[in-house]
Amino acid sequence: MNPRKSNRREQWQGLFFWSLFAAGLLVQLLAPRLEISNGAFVIPPALVAGGNNIRPDEIIAKQRRMQLISAVLTVSGALGLAYRYREILTRKASRRSDEPAGGPA
């Protein structure tokens, strides 16, 4: 394989996995937050003030869906990054285990 193509592929892989990881964190940041007080969900006043028909089950389902999407994106991005940088991670770990107990000479 051409070294230039291999280097490009590695760069794109890294960019893709970092993007997945960042997207997961972004979804987590933008996900709705429901407060729980005395063992019950607290409906935000903005929803009640609009006079809309409130469906707590839909609000909770949306929050759970956003949490699941966030978890899948973040974990898949983190696993992809671990796979992408596995040589760097294992090289540092093996170098530490090869050093004598007193540290490097």
C-alpha positions as CSV (number, residue, x, y, z in Angstrom):
1,M,0.0,0.0,0.0
2,N,1.2,3.5,-0.8
3,P,2.5,5.2,2.4
4,R,0.8,8.4,1.5
5,K,-2.6,6.7,1.2
6,S,-2.1,4.9,4.5
7,N,-1.2,8.2,6.2
8,R,-4.3,9.9,4.8
9,R,-6.5,7.0,5.9
10,E,-5.1,7.2,9.4
11,Q,-5.8,10.9,9.5
12,W,-9.4,10.4,8.4
13,Q,-9.9,7.6,10.9
14,G,-8.6,9.9,13.7
15,L,-10.8,12.8,12.5
16,F,-13.8,10.5,12.2
17,F,-13.4,9.0,15.7
18,W,-12.8,12.4,17.3
19,S,-15.9,13.7,15.6
20,L,-18.0,10.8,16.9
21,F,-16.7,11.4,20.4
22,A,-17.3,15.2,20.2
23,A,-20.8,14.6,18.7
24,G,-21.7,12.4,21.7
25,L,-20.5,15.0,24.1
26,L,-22.4,17.7,22.2
27,V,-25.6,15.7,22.3
28,Q,-25.2,15.2,26.0
29,L,-24.7,19.0,26.4
30,L,-27.8,19.8,24.4
31,A,-30.0,17.1,25.8
32,P,-33.0,18.2,27.9
33,R,-32.6,18.1,31.6
34,L,-35.4,17.0,33.8
35,E,-35.2,17.7,37.5
36,I,-36.4,15.1,40.0
37,S,-37.8,16.3,43.3
38,N,-39.3,14.1,46.0
39,G,-39.2,11.1,43.6
40,A,-41.1,12.8,40.8
41,F,-40.2,14.7,37.7
42,V,-40.6,18.4,37.8
43,I,-42.2,19.8,34.7
44,P,-40.4,23.0,33.5
45,P,-42.6,26.1,33.9
46,A,-42.1,27.1,30.3
47,L,-44.0,24.0,29.2
48,V,-46.9,24.7,31.6
49,A,-47.2,28.4,30.8
50,G,-47.8,27.8,27.0
51,G,-51.1,26.1,27.7
52,N,-50.0,23.1,25.7
53,N,-51.2,19.6,26.4
54,I,-48.3,18.2,28.4
55,R,-47.3,14.6,27.8
56,P,-44.8,13.6,30.5
57,D,-44.2,10.2,28.9
58,E,-43.1,11.9,25.7
59,I,-40.7,14.3,27.5
60,I,-39.2,11.4,29.4
61,A,-38.9,9.2,26.3
62,K,-37.1,12.1,24.5
63,Q,-34.7,12.5,27.3
64,R,-33.9,8.8,27.4
65,R,-33.5,8.7,23.6
66,M,-31.0,11.6,23.8
67,Q,-29.1,9.9,26.6
68,L,-28.9,6.7,24.6
69,I,-27.7,8.5,21.4
70,S,-25.1,10.4,23.5
71,A,-23.8,7.2,25.1
72,V,-23.6,5.3,21.8
73,L,-21.7,8.1,20.0
74,T,-19.3,8.8,22.9
75,V,-18.5,5.1,23.6
76,S,-18.1,4.3,19.9
77,G,-15.8,7.3,19.4
78,A,-13.8,6.4,22.5
79,L,-13.4,2.8,21.4
80,G,-12.5,3.9,17.9
81,L,-9.8,6.3,19.3
82,A,-8.5,3.5,21.5
83,Y,-8.2,1.3,18.4
84,R,-6.7,4.1,16.3
85,Y,-4.0,5.0,18.9
86,R,-3.5,1.4,20.2
87,E,0.2,1.3,19.2
88,I,0.9,4.6,21.1
89,L,-1.1,3.4,24.2
90,T,0.5,0.0,24.3
91,R,4.0,1.2,23.6
92,K,3.9,3.6,26.6
93,A,2.4,1.0,28.8
94,S,5.0,-1.6,27.8
95,R,7.8,0.9,28.2
96,R,6.7,1.6,31.8
97,S,6.7,-2.1,32.6
98,D,10.2,-2.6,31.2
99,E,11.7,0.1,33.4
100,P,13.4,-1.0,36.6
101,A,11.6,-0.3,39.9
102,G,13.9,2.6,40.6
103,G,12.9,4.4,37.4
104,P,14.9,5.1,34.3
105,A,18.7,5.2,34.7
